[in-house]
Amino acid sequence: MKINVEIDEEIKAKEVLIRNHEWNEEVQVLMESLKERKRPYFVGRKGEMQHVFRAGEIICLFTEQDSIMVRTKQGIFEMKERLYEL
């Protein structure tokens, strides 16, 4: 399997392209593993500090002045991801 990674500051969202000569079990497994990927933790910012927390700690997500915010028991943090990514 050949893997390429391209870093481009102009790209706004991650993109994954799988190329193969046929649809087979390996392609299917790759697709499923990418879809089912769960994040073990999230990172939010409050000022200059970064806070790490798990999905189970999230009380709610909301927007505030073009930013995505998350509320936990520890406080309110700004997220760098877009809402659909979370």
Rosetta silent file (secondary structure, phi, psi, omega in degrees, C-alpha in Angstrom):
SEQUENCE: MKINVEIDEEIKAKEVLIRNHEWNEEVQVLMESLKERKRPYFVGRKGEMQHVFRAGEIICLFTEQDSIMVRTKQGIFEMKERLYEL
SCORE:     score description
SCORE:     0.000 S_00000001
   1 L     0.000  135.627  179.660    0.000    0.000    0.000 S_00000001
   2 L  -104.439  132.000 -179.670    1.281    3.422   -0.945 S_00000001
   3 L  -123.101  128.590  176.286    0.458    6.374    1.344 S_00000001
   4 L  -119.132  140.406  174.318    0.842   10.027    0.372 S_00000001
   5 L  -125.023  128.964 -179.789    0.352   13.027    2.639 S_00000001
   6 L  -121.076  123.256  177.822    0.041   16.498    1.174 S_00000001
   7 L  -104.484  122.389 -178.312    0.146   19.584    3.395 S_00000001
   8 L  -140.536  117.895 -177.782   -1.363   22.691    1.808 S_00000001
   9 L   -62.847  -19.006 -179.905   -2.244   25.810    3.807 S_00000001
  10 L   -77.896  -20.640 -177.715   -5.017   26.614    1.301 S_00000001
  11 L   -76.712  129.963 -176.591   -6.970   23.436    2.168 S_00000001
  12 L   -97.109  -23.761 -178.548   -9.698   24.089    4.725 S_00000001
  13 L  -135.141  148.544  178.353  -10.918   20.517    5.422 S_00000001
  14 L   -66.044  144.091  178.594   -9.206   17.133    5.514 S_00000001
  15 L  -134.974  133.609  177.016   -9.673   14.968    2.436 S_00000001
  16 L  -120.339  128.591  178.889   -8.923   11.260    2.050 S_00000001
  17 L  -121.392  123.743  176.778   -8.736    9.646   -1.386 S_00000001
  18 L  -108.041  125.032  178.797   -8.441    5.866   -1.758 S_00000001
  19 L  -118.370  135.370  177.947   -7.357    4.594   -5.182 S_00000001
  20 L  -156.663  161.675 -179.873   -7.360    0.957   -6.191 S_00000001
  21 L   -76.365  -16.685  178.441   -7.865   -1.118   -9.338 S_00000001
  22 L  -155.803  161.869  173.468  -11.034   -2.693   -7.842 S_00000001
  23 L   -83.172  120.516  179.791  -13.431   -2.492   -4.920 S_00000001
  24 L  -141.589 -175.759 -175.750  -12.353   -5.230   -2.515 S_00000001
  25 H   -62.280  -37.441  179.825  -12.316   -6.139    1.163 S_00000001
  26 H   -62.856  -42.585  177.293   -9.183   -4.101    1.862 S_00000001
  27 H   -63.421  -43.638  179.401  -10.822   -0.949    0.453 S_00000001
  28 H   -60.878  -43.688  179.175  -13.957   -1.684    2.469 S_00000001
  29 H   -63.379  -41.708  176.994  -11.938   -2.094    5.679 S_00000001
  30 H   -61.298  -45.563  179.027  -10.134    1.190    5.036 S_00000001
  31 H   -59.182  -48.556 -178.003  -13.436    2.988    4.450 S_00000001
  32 H   -64.791  -39.199 -179.669  -14.991    1.586    7.620 S_00000001
  33 H   -67.618  -34.519  176.908  -11.956    2.374    9.763 S_00000001
  34 H   -70.988  -39.451  179.921  -11.955    5.988    8.565 S_00000001
  35 H   -68.612  -38.751 -173.861  -15.692    6.386    9.164 S_00000001
  36 L   -90.402    4.967 -177.871  -15.668    4.807   12.612 S_00000001
  37 L   -60.670  122.092  178.833  -12.637    6.649   13.894 S_00000001
  38 L  -109.148  141.902  179.685  -13.438    7.932   17.353 S_00000001
  39 L   -87.637  126.271  179.200  -11.501   10.642   19.048 S_00000001
  40 L   -72.761  -23.273 -178.945  -10.275    9.676   22.502 S_00000001
  41 L  -155.807  166.508  177.322  -10.023   13.323   23.546 S_00000001
  42 E  -125.987  157.205  177.249  -10.597   16.925   22.475 S_00000001
  43 E  -123.491  123.987  176.927   -8.501   20.036   22.958 S_00000001
  44 E  -119.084  157.196 -178.990  -10.108   23.371   23.717 S_00000001
  45 E  -114.415  142.146  172.183   -8.532   26.769   24.290 S_00000001
  46 E  -136.227  101.705 -173.538   -9.187   29.327   26.972 S_00000001
  47 L    68.198 -128.106  179.617   -6.910   32.279   26.413 S_00000001
  48 L   -91.839   -7.064 -176.806   -3.386   30.944   25.955 S_00000001
  49 E   -91.179  143.941  174.032   -4.085   27.689   27.822 S_00000001
  50 E  -106.861  138.229  179.754   -5.121   24.432   26.184 S_00000001
  51 E  -120.958  134.358 -179.827   -7.455   22.041   28.005 S_00000001
  52 E  -105.609  133.610  179.150   -7.811   18.346   27.186 S_00000001
  53 E  -151.185  159.960  179.536  -11.110   16.561   27.846 S_00000001
  54 L   -91.239  160.974 -179.065  -13.064   13.479   26.746 S_00000001
  55 H   -58.418  -36.044 -179.922  -16.314   13.484   24.751 S_00000001
  56 H   -65.214  -16.136  179.345  -18.234   12.319   27.845 S_00000001
  57 H   -86.464  -10.732 -177.226  -17.270   15.537   29.639 S_00000001
  58 L   -75.680  126.317  176.030  -18.989   17.755   27.043 S_00000001
  59 L   -88.919  -47.041  177.297  -22.209   19.317   28.295 S_00000001
  60 E  -160.575  161.261  173.962  -23.041   21.253   25.128 S_00000001
  61 E  -116.719  142.472  177.964  -21.613   22.824   21.980 S_00000001
  62 E  -154.631  165.482  177.934  -22.580   26.299   20.799 S_00000001
  63 E  -104.080  149.050  177.932  -21.426   29.125   18.557 S_00000001
  64 E  -151.225  111.618  179.116  -20.273   32.520   19.721 S_00000001
  65 L    49.257   58.545  177.009  -19.045   35.224   17.323 S_00000001
  66 L    66.378   15.708  177.137  -17.976   32.808   14.546 S_00000001
  67 E  -119.861  148.848  173.979  -16.319   30.406   17.025 S_00000001
  68 E   -93.801  126.895 -177.781  -17.383   26.947   18.149 S_00000001
  69 E  -116.392  150.811  176.209  -17.479   26.738   21.928 S_00000001
  70 E  -127.516  137.874  177.247  -17.783   23.729   24.231 S_00000001
  71 E  -107.677  128.282  173.521  -19.077   23.746   27.806 S_00000001
  72 E  -128.021  177.572  176.039  -17.732   21.220   30.310 S_00000001
  73 L   -64.178  -23.891 -178.952  -17.755   21.126   34.119 S_00000001
  74 L   -81.798  -15.144  179.795  -14.291   22.707   33.936 S_00000001
  75 E   142.393 -164.677  179.922  -15.523   25.734   31.969 S_00000001
  76 E  -111.529  132.619 -175.595  -16.126   27.022   28.445 S_00000001
  77 E  -130.709  149.048  176.867  -13.485   26.487   25.778 S_00000001
  78 E   -90.001  136.396 -179.380  -13.021   27.548   22.167 S_00000001
  79 E  -105.788  147.659  177.215  -12.572   24.764   19.629 S_00000001
  80 L   -88.360  -21.403 -179.630  -10.561   25.007   16.412 S_00000001
  81 L   -74.223  160.683  172.109  -12.659   22.365   14.611 S_00000001
  82 L   -81.956  159.953 -175.745  -15.857   23.127   12.740 S_00000001
  83 H   -57.644  -43.662 -178.809  -19.130   21.969   14.241 S_00000001
  84 H   -65.986  -23.117  178.145  -19.627   19.147   11.692 S_00000001
  85 H   -75.811  -29.750 -179.101  -16.148   17.809   12.536 S_00000001
  86 L   -80.702    0.000    0.000  -17.032   17.519   16.203 S_00000001
